[in-house]
Amino acid sequence: MTKTRYLLLLLSVFTLVLLSACGASAGSTKDKVTKVIVGTGTQFPNVCFIDKDGKLTGYDVELVREIDKRLSNYDFEFKTMDFSNLVVSLGANKIDMIAHEMEINDERKEKFTFNKVPYNYFPNQITVLKDNKDINNIADLKGKTVITSATSNGAALINKINKDNGDQFKVVYAGQGSNDVAKQLESGRADATVSTPFAVKFQNESSPIKEKVVGDVLSDSKVYFMFDKKDKTLNKEVDKALKEIIDDGTLKKLSEKWLGGDYSKSSFGS
């Protein structure tokens, strides 16, 4: 082999090595995985709760896990806390996203953003103890005490209804203890709450305190995942995955498994 050919061979090998290194570098950038801290709770029956084996699970939790499977460039990790701390934590950048049946309202929309595809329809109804025969609708709440969780969908709804009806009943807020709302109803310190058929179903299956929903559906609002206002990408990526999950029937299956029915569509047909 001549010296010239030898030098050309070395140059070719060097070029291949350099291109390979550049390709590896580009691949590493392309394949970079972004961690997403998802805030959720542990006290929402069948939505986000700790099961008998100590595992975090439920409709919202398993839906996020399904989204995680479909977005290979993201790694979703849960961080659990009391519901009242979720919004504060998102505002303080301690979490990147909330998965806890969040409904859009003016206060939240001012500070945060949401994905565009709803993943559940939240049918709120007046809820009382199973043997309660005095409360059957909103009118029967006059002079009564309604308990709900502060900053929840139910709190915003029941306060609006009360205001629209001349503040005829009292609204109080639950403590942080397990099943506090049901215990307040049982003790007589509160007469009613706002809940959903699927939450009441779980309550009755898992607790000696039995409840029932009464009257018409008060609201059937769309619920979404909630993000920091500065987010411009993650919410769109979540929507892409969510559309796939809806189209292939996975969302319906998750709803039927965890909520006992198909709540992926409005009960009002819209």
N, C-alpha and C positions, 0 to 999 in steps of 0.2 A: 504493500500500500504506500502510495506516494505521500509526502508530507502535506501536500495541498489537500488531497482527498481526506487525510486524517483530520486536518483542521476543519474541513467542511462537515465531517461526521460529528466532531465534537460540538460544532456550532448548532447542528440540527438537534442533538440531544439536549443541549442547553436550552434551546428554544422550546422544545416539547415540555421540559421540566417547568419552565417559566409560565407557559400557557396553562399547564396543569395546575400550578399554584394559584394563578389568577382565577381559574375556573373554580377552584375550591373556595377561594375567598368570596367570589360572587355568590356561590351556592350557600355559603354560611350566612351571608346577609339576607338572601332570599328566604332561607329557611328559619330565620330568627323567630322565636316564639315569644309572644307578649303575655305576661301574666296578668290576669284579671281577678281582682278580689271582689267577690260577690257577697254583699251583705244580705243576710236573711235571719229569720227567727227560729224558735224551737217550740212555740206555744200555739201555733195555728194548726188545728187538727186537719190531717190529710193534705195540707198544703206545704207546710214546713214544720217538721216536728221530729222528736227523737223516738224511734220505735223501741220495742221491747228488748232488742239486742243492742241498744245504745247507738244505733246508726241514724244519722241525719237523712231524712227522706221526705217524700210527699210530692205533690203535683208540681209545684214550682221548682223544687230541688231536682227532681228527675228530668224536668224539661230543660233546665240549665245543663245538666249532664248530657242530654241528647244534643243540645246545641254545641257543647264542647267537642263531641265526637265529630261534628261536621265542620268545625272551624280549626283546621290543623295548625294555623299560625297563632292560635290563642290557647292559653292554659287557664281554665277557670278554677278558682279556688274559693271555697266558702269560708266566711267569717260570720259566726252567729252572735247575736246580741238581742237585747230587749227591743221590741218594735219601736219604742219611743226614741231609741238612740240611732236608728237607721239613717234618718234624714240628716241628723247632726253629723254623723260619721261621713256621709257622702259629701256634705258641705265642707268638711274639714280635710277632704282628700284621703281619708283613712280607708275608704273602700272606693271601688270604681263603678259599682252597679248595685241596684237593689232588686231583689227578687222576692216580693212579698205582696202580691196582688195590689199593686199600686195604681190608683185611679188618678187621672189628671184633674187638677183644680188650679184656680188662678194663682194661688200662693206658691204652689210647687212649680208651675210653669214659669214663673218669674225668675226662679233661682236655678232650676234644673231643666233637663231635656229628657225626652222619652223616645223609644223606638216607635215606628208608625204602625206596625202590625199588632193588633190586640191578640193576646194569647188566652184570654178567658173573659167570660161575661159574668159579672158578680151579682146574683139575684138577692138583694137585701130584703128581708122581711122582719116584721115585729116577731120577737121570740119570747115565750113565757114558759113557766114550768108546765109540765104535761097535764097536771090536774087543775090548772087555772081556767076558770070558766068566765071570768069577769072581763078579760081583755081579748077582743076579737078583731080590732081594727084601730086605726089612729085615733078616732073619736073617743075610744074607751081609755086612752091614756090620760085624759083630763084629771089633774090632781094627783097623778102617779109619779113615780120616779123611774127614769130610764137610765140604765148603766151601759157604758160603752168604753172602748179603749181610746185614750187620748190620741189625737192626730190620725186616727184611722178613717177609712171610707165611711164607716158607720157613724162616727162622731160628726163628720161634716154633714152627712145626710140628715141625721136626727136633729141636729141643731137648726138646720134650714127648715125642716118640717115644723119644728116647734115655733120658730120665729114667724113662719107663714100662718100659723094658727094662733097667734097671740100669746105665745109663751104659756101654754096651759099646763105643761108638765115640767118636771125638774130633770135636768140632765146631770149625771155624776159620772166620774171616771174610775175605772178599775185600777187596782194596785198591781204590783208586779208578780204576785204569788200565782202559783199554778192553779188554773181553773177558777180564778178569783171571781169572774163574772157569774158563773153558775153558783158559787158559794154565796154570793150576795143575794141572788134570787132565792136560794133555798132559805136563807136566814130571814128574808122579808125586808132587808134593808133596801132592796130594789124590786120593782115590780115587773120590769121587762127589759129587753135588750134588742139589739139589731144583729141578725145573723143570717146565715144561708142554710138551705136544706141540707147541703152536704156536711157543713160543720155541725149541725144539730144531729145528723145521723151518726157521726163519729162520737159526739158527746154521749149519746144514748147507748152506744155500743161499748164505751170505755169507762163510764162513770155511773154511780148509783143515782146521780141527780139527772132526772129525765126532763127533756124540754120538747117544745113543739113550735113550729112557725105558724102564724095566724095572719089572716087578711091577705090583701093583694101584694104582689111584688112591688116594693117601693121604688126600687131602681134596678136597672139591669145594665149597669155601666161597664164599659170596656176597661180592661186593665192591661197595664204595660210594664215593661222593665224601665227603671229610672236610672239616669246617668248624670254625670257632672255636666254643667252647661258648656264647658270648653270641649267636650267630646264631639268630634266631627266624623269619626270613623267606626268606632266599636258598635254604636247603635245601628248603623247601616249594615254591618256584617251580621249582627244578630238577626236583623230582619230577613236577610238572605237565607239564613239557616232556618228561620222560623217559617218562611213561605214553603220551603221544602217539607218541613215537618207537617204543615197543614195539608199540603197537596198530596202527600203519600199516606195520609190517614193516621200518622203517628200521634198527632195532637188529640184527636178524637179518642184514640185508645188510651192515652194517658189520663184524659178526663174521666172516661168511664171507669178506669181502674181505681183512681184515687178519689174521685168526687162522686162516683155512683151514677153518673149520667153524662151526657154530652153537653158541657157548658162552653164548648169552643164556639158556639153560635148563640146569638141573642134569643131569649125566650119570647121576645116580641116579634121575632121574625125579620128584624132589620139588621 
